[in-house]
């Protein structure tokens, strides 16, 4: 009986009870070194695919502007064709109404109309005549991302490599983070850390890809329409600003998607109860949109596309906690 009590007491003791503050700092330093080493290795591998990664990150930008330019060029083409048709019809009507105009036969009218139509077709098929020939495969030079300072290109390239390296090495990086957290946990709580590592990495990657594939095109489209529709200003972005915008928000969304794991972990360690989580819904909802407003650019699209998934993830975290609690109780009853 005495041995069982000692064993139970031992299980309830922290993993590193004897660790001092200096030991914890040393543990943090060691984990940071390992995490940064993994990040740098991932960044080095990403550099080999740098061109492909840049095209992937630039895709939302060029998609927005190609759609915008194609639409404007199509409208310009239709206006030009209508102008030429109206010009031909008006001229023919004026000549018909003028008594001094020599008689023009039907064959001559058909020849002139056919000639004008052939000119329109030729201009429409000419890729160099961009005013009425919309291009779906290229963007005008004025719309391309610009580099204004000599070092902007290489600095942005490094940012891209680091972000891609973080995604690539996320399992290793999150493993080091959670192992540092484990140093302050009880022995029986360590199993939750090992469960959290793969889910943390998967959620981080999901959040980053969710932004680049879904949120970024919507945000850019809104910002461009606002700039050119409301402010009547041409949108010309620099390469450095665009890359900073994309990589920063990819990181924010990746971290924000850790919400379910954080809620699950807090509940399993006894820091937050499920009833308390349910009662705090309205305050959490308010806090989420405050955080979204502070973490994203000042446009409604970015804030909503971060706030709504965050609240859904909060509810998912509660569901995970409820499921885990029921499973634990069923095991206790079975035992």
Secondary structure as a PSIPRED ss2 file (coil, helix, strand):
# PSIPRED VFORMAT (PSIPRED V4.0)

   1 X C   1.000  0.000  0.000
   2 X H   0.000  1.000  0.000
   3 X H   0.000  1.000  0.000
   4 X H   0.000  1.000  0.000
   5 X H   0.000  1.000  0.000
   6 X H   0.000  1.000  0.000
   7 X H   0.000  1.000  0.000
   8 X H   0.000  1.000  0.000
   9 X H   0.000  1.000  0.000
  10 X H   0.000  1.000  0.000
  11 X H   0.000  1.000  0.000
  12 X H   0.000  1.000  0.000
  13 X C   1.000  0.000  0.000
  14 X E   0.000  0.000  1.000
  15 X C   1.000  0.000  0.000
  16 X C   1.000  0.000  0.000
  17 X C   1.000  0.000  0.000
  18 X C   1.000  0.000  0.000
  19 X C   1.000  0.000  0.000
  20 X C   1.000  0.000  0.000
  21 X H   0.000  1.000  0.000
  22 X H   0.000  1.000  0.000
  23 X H   0.000  1.000  0.000
  24 X H   0.000  1.000  0.000
  25 X H   0.000  1.000  0.000
  26 X H   0.000  1.000  0.000
  27 X H   0.000  1.000  0.000
  28 X H   0.000  1.000  0.000
  29 X H   0.000  1.000  0.000
  30 X H   0.000  1.000  0.000
  31 X H   0.000  1.000  0.000
  32 X H   0.000  1.000  0.000
  33 X H   0.000  1.000  0.000
  34 X H   0.000  1.000  0.000
  35 X H   0.000  1.000  0.000
  36 X H   0.000  1.000  0.000
  37 X H   0.000  1.000  0.000
  38 X H   0.000  1.000  0.000
  39 X H   0.000  1.000  0.000
  40 X H   0.000  1.000  0.000
  41 X H   0.000  1.000  0.000
  42 X H   0.000  1.000  0.000
  43 X H   0.000  1.000  0.000
  44 X H   0.000  1.000  0.000
  45 X H   0.000  1.000  0.000
  46 X H   0.000  1.000  0.000
  47 X H   0.000  1.000  0.000
  48 X C   1.000  0.000  0.000
  49 X C   1.000  0.000  0.000
  50 X H   0.000  1.000  0.000
  51 X H   0.000  1.000  0.000
  52 X H   0.000  1.000  0.000
  53 X H   0.000  1.000  0.000
  54 X H   0.000  1.000  0.000
  55 X H   0.000  1.000  0.000
  56 X H   0.000  1.000  0.000
  57 X H   0.000  1.000  0.000
  58 X H   0.000  1.000  0.000
  59 X H   0.000  1.000  0.000
  60 X H   0.000  1.000  0.000
  61 X H   0.000  1.000  0.000
  62 X H   0.000  1.000  0.000
  63 X H   0.000  1.000  0.000
  64 X H   0.000  1.000  0.000
  65 X H   0.000  1.000  0.000
  66 X H   0.000  1.000  0.000
  67 X H   0.000  1.000  0.000
  68 X H   0.000  1.000  0.000
  69 X H   0.000  1.000  0.000
  70 X H   0.000  1.000  0.000
  71 X H   0.000  1.000  0.000
  72 X H   0.000  1.000  0.000
  73 X H   0.000  1.000  0.000
  74 X H   0.000  1.000  0.000
  75 X H   0.000  1.000  0.000
  76 X H   0.000  1.000  0.000
  77 X H   0.000  1.000  0.000
  78 X H   0.000  1.000  0.000
  79 X H   0.000  1.000  0.000
  80 X H   0.000  1.000  0.000
  81 X H   0.000  1.000  0.000
  82 X H   0.000  1.000  0.000
  83 X H   0.000  1.000  0.000
  84 X H   0.000  1.000  0.000
  85 X H   0.000  1.000  0.000
  86 X H   0.000  1.000  0.000
  87 X H   0.000  1.000  0.000
  88 X H   0.000  1.000  0.000
  89 X H   0.000  1.000  0.000
  90 X H   0.000  1.000  0.000
  91 X H   0.000  1.000  0.000
  92 X H   0.000  1.000  0.000
  93 X H   0.000  1.000  0.000
  94 X H   0.000  1.000  0.000
  95 X H   0.000  1.000  0.000
  96 X H   0.000  1.000  0.000
  97 X H   0.000  1.000  0.000
  98 X C   1.000  0.000  0.000
  99 X C   1.000  0.000  0.000
 100 X C   1.000  0.000  0.000
 101 X C   1.000  0.000  0.000
 102 X C   1.000  0.000  0.000
 103 X C   1.000  0.000  0.000
 104 X C   1.000  0.000  0.000
 105 X C   1.000  0.000  0.000
 106 X H   0.000  1.000  0.000
 107 X H   0.000  1.000  0.000
 108 X H   0.000  1.000  0.000
 109 X H   0.000  1.000  0.000
 110 X H   0.000  1.000  0.000
 111 X H   0.000  1.000  0.000
 112 X H   0.000  1.000  0.000
 113 X H   0.000  1.000  0.000
 114 X H   0.000  1.000  0.000
 115 X H   0.000  1.000  0.000
 116 X H   0.000  1.000  0.000
 117 X H   0.000  1.000  0.000
 118 X H   0.000  1.000  0.000
 119 X H   0.000  1.000  0.000
 120 X H   0.000  1.000  0.000
 121 X H   0.000  1.000  0.000
 122 X H   0.000  1.000  0.000
 123 X H   0.000  1.000  0.000
 124 X H   0.000  1.000  0.000
 125 X H   0.000  1.000  0.000
 126 X C   1.000  0.000  0.000
 127 X C   1.000  0.000  0.000
 128 X C   1.000  0.000  0.000
 129 X C   1.000  0.000  0.000
 130 X C   1.000  0.000  0.000
 131 X C   1.000  0.000  0.000
 132 X C   1.000  0.000  0.000
 133 X C   1.000  0.000  0.000
 134 X C   1.000  0.000  0.000
 135 X C   1.000  0.000  0.000
 136 X C   1.000  0.000  0.000
 137 X C   1.000  0.000  0.000
 138 X C   1.000  0.000  0.000
 139 X C   1.000  0.000  0.000
 140 X C   1.000  0.000  0.000
 141 X H   0.000  1.000  0.000
 142 X H   0.000  1.000  0.000
 143 X H   0.000  1.000  0.000
 144 X C   1.000  0.000  0.000
 145 X C   1.000  0.000  0.000
 146 X E   0.000  0.000  1.000
 147 X C   1.000  0.000  0.000
 148 X C   1.000  0.000  0.000
 149 X C   1.000  0.000  0.000
 150 X C   1.000  0.000  0.000
 151 X C   1.000  0.000  0.000
 152 X H   0.000  1.000  0.000
 153 X H   0.000  1.000  0.000
 154 X H   0.000  1.000  0.000
 155 X H   0.000  1.000  0.000
 156 X H   0.000  1.000  0.000
 157 X H   0.000  1.000  0.000
 158 X H   0.000  1.000  0.000
 159 X H   0.000  1.000  0.000
 160 X H   0.000  1.000  0.000
 161 X H   0.000  1.000  0.000
 162 X H   0.000  1.000  0.000
 163 X H   0.000  1.000  0.000
 164 X H   0.000  1.000  0.000
 165 X H   0.000  1.000  0.000
 166 X H   0.000  1.000  0.000
 167 X H   0.000  1.000  0.000
 168 X H   0.000  1.000  0.000
 169 X C   1.000  0.000  0.000
 170 X H   0.000  1.000  0.000
 171 X H   0.000  1.000  0.000
 172 X H   0.000  1.000  0.000
 173 X H   0.000  1.000  0.000
 174 X H   0.000  1.000  0.000
 175 X H   0.000  1.000  0.000
 176 X H   0.000  1.000  0.000
 177 X H   0.000  1.000  0.000
 178 X H   0.000  1.000  0.000
 179 X H   0.000  1.000  0.000
 180 X H   0.000  1.000  0.000
 181 X H   0.000  1.000  0.000
 182 X H   0.000  1.000  0.000
 183 X C   1.000  0.000  0.000
 184 X C   1.000  0.000  0.000
 185 X C   1.000  0.000  0.000
 186 X E   0.000  0.000  1.000
 187 X H   0.000  1.000  0.000
 188 X H   0.000  1.000  0.000
 189 X H   0.000  1.000  0.000
 190 X H   0.000  1.000  0.000
 191 X H   0.000  1.000  0.000
 192 X H   0.000  1.000  0.000
 193 X H   0.000  1.000  0.000
 194 X H   0.000  1.000  0.000
 195 X H   0.000  1.000  0.000
 196 X H   0.000  1.000  0.000
 197 X H   0.000  1.000  0.000
 198 X H   0.000  1.000  0.000
 199 X H   0.000  1.000  0.000
 200 X H   0.000  1.000  0.000
 201 X H   0.000  1.000  0.000
 202 X H   0.000  1.000  0.000
 203 X H   0.000  1.000  0.000
 204 X H   0.000  1.000  0.000
 205 X H   0.000  1.000  0.000
 206 X H   0.000  1.000  0.000
 207 X H   0.000  1.000  0.000
 208 X H   0.000  1.000  0.000
 209 X H   0.000  1.000  0.000
 210 X H   0.000  1.000  0.000
 211 X H   0.000  1.000  0.000
 212 X H   0.000  1.000  0.000
 213 X H   0.000  1.000  0.000
 214 X H   0.000  1.000  0.000
 215 X H   0.000  1.000  0.000
 216 X H   0.000  1.000  0.000
 217 X H   0.000  1.000  0.000
 218 X H   0.000  1.000  0.000
 219 X H   0.000  1.000  0.000
 220 X H   0.000  1.000  0.000
 221 X H   0.000  1.000  0.000
 222 X H   0.000  1.000  0.000
 223 X H   0.000  1.000  0.000
 224 X H   0.000  1.000  0.000
 225 X H   0.000  1.000  0.000
 226 X H   0.000  1.000  0.000
 227 X H   0.000  1.000  0.000
 228 X H   0.000  1.000  0.000
 229 X H   0.000  1.000  0.000
 230 X H   0.000  1.000  0.000
 231 X C   1.000  0.000  0.000
 232 X C   1.000  0.000  0.000
 233 X C   1.000  0.000  0.000
 234 X C   1.000  0.000  0.000
 235 X C   1.000  0.000  0.000
 236 X C   1.000  0.000  0.000
 237 X C   1.000  0.000  0.000
 238 X E   0.000  0.000  1.000
 239 X H   0.000  1.000  0.000
 240 X H   0.000  1.000  0.000
 241 X H   0.000  1.000  0.000
 242 X H   0.000  1.000  0.000
 243 X H   0.000  1.000  0.000
 244 X H   0.000  1.000  0.000
 245 X H   0.000  1.000  0.000
 246 X H   0.000  1.000  0.000
 247 X H   0.000  1.000  0.000
 248 X H   0.000  1.000  0.000
 249 X H   0.000  1.000  0.000
 250 X H   0.000  1.000  0.000
 251 X H   0.000  1.000  0.000
 252 X H   0.000  1.000  0.000
 253 X H   0.000  1.000  0.000
 254 X H   0.000  1.000  0.000
 255 X H   0.000  1.000  0.000
 256 X H   0.000  1.000  0.000
 257 X C   1.000  0.000  0.000
 258 X C   1.000  0.000  0.000
 259 X H   0.000  1.000  0.000
 260 X H   0.000  1.000  0.000
 261 X H   0.000  1.000  0.000
 262 X H   0.000  1.000  0.000
 263 X H   0.000  1.000  0.000
 264 X H   0.000  1.000  0.000
 265 X H   0.000  1.000  0.000
 266 X H   0.000  1.000  0.000
 267 X H   0.000  1.000  0.000
 268 X H   0.000  1.000  0.000
 269 X C   1.000  0.000  0.000
 270 X C   1.000  0.000  0.000
 271 X C   1.000  0.000  0.000
 272 X C   1.000  0.000  0.000
 273 X C   1.000  0.000  0.000
 274 X H   0.000  1.000  0.000
 275 X H   0.000  1.000  0.000
 276 X H   0.000  1.000  0.000
 277 X H   0.000  1.000  0.000
 278 X H   0.000  1.000  0.000
 279 X H   0.000  1.000  0.000
 280 X C   1.000  0.000  0.000
 281 X H   0.000  1.000  0.000
 282 X H   0.000  1.000  0.000
 283 X H   0.000  1.000  0.000
 284 X H   0.000  1.000  0.000
 285 X H   0.000  1.000  0.000
 286 X H   0.000  1.000  0.000
 287 X H   0.000  1.000  0.000
 288 X H   0.000  1.000  0.000
 289 X H   0.000  1.000  0.000
 290 X H   0.000  1.000  0.000
 291 X H   0.000  1.000  0.000
 292 X H   0.000  1.000  0.000
 293 X H   0.000  1.000  0.000
 294 X H   0.000  1.000  0.000
 295 X H   0.000  1.000  0.000
 296 X C   1.000  0.000  0.000
 297 X C   1.000  0.000  0.000
 298 X C   1.000  0.000  0.000
 299 X C   1.000  0.000  0.000
 300 X H   0.000  1.000  0.000
 301 X H   0.000  1.000  0.000
 302 X H   0.000  1.000  0.000
 303 X H   0.000  1.000  0.000
 304 X H   0.000  1.000  0.000
 305 X H   0.000  1.000  0.000
 306 X H   0.000  1.000  0.000
 307 X H   0.000  1.000  0.000
 308 X H   0.000  1.000  0.000
 309 X H   0.000  1.000  0.000
 310 X H   0.000  1.000  0.000
 311 X H   0.000  1.000  0.000
 312 X H   0.000  1.000  0.000
 313 X H   0.000  1.000  0.000
 314 X H   0.000  1.000  0.000
 315 X H   0.000  1.000  0.000
 316 X H   0.000  1.000  0.000
 317 X H   0.000  1.000  0.000
 318 X H   0.000  1.000  0.000
 319 X H   0.000  1.000  0.000
 320 X H   0.000  1.000  0.000
 321 X H   0.000  1.000  0.000
 322 X H   0.000  1.000  0.000
 323 X H   0.000  1.000  0.000
 324 X H   0.000  1.000  0.000
 325 X H   0.000  1.000  0.000
 326 X H   0.000  1.000  0.000
 327 X H   0.000  1.000  0.000
 328 X H   0.000  1.000  0.000
 329 X H   0.000  1.000  0.000
 330 X H   0.000  1.000  0.000
 331 X H   0.000  1.000  0.000
 332 X H   0.000  1.000  0.000
 333 X H   0.000  1.000  0.000
 334 X H   0.000  1.000  0.000
 335 X C   1.000  0.000  0.000
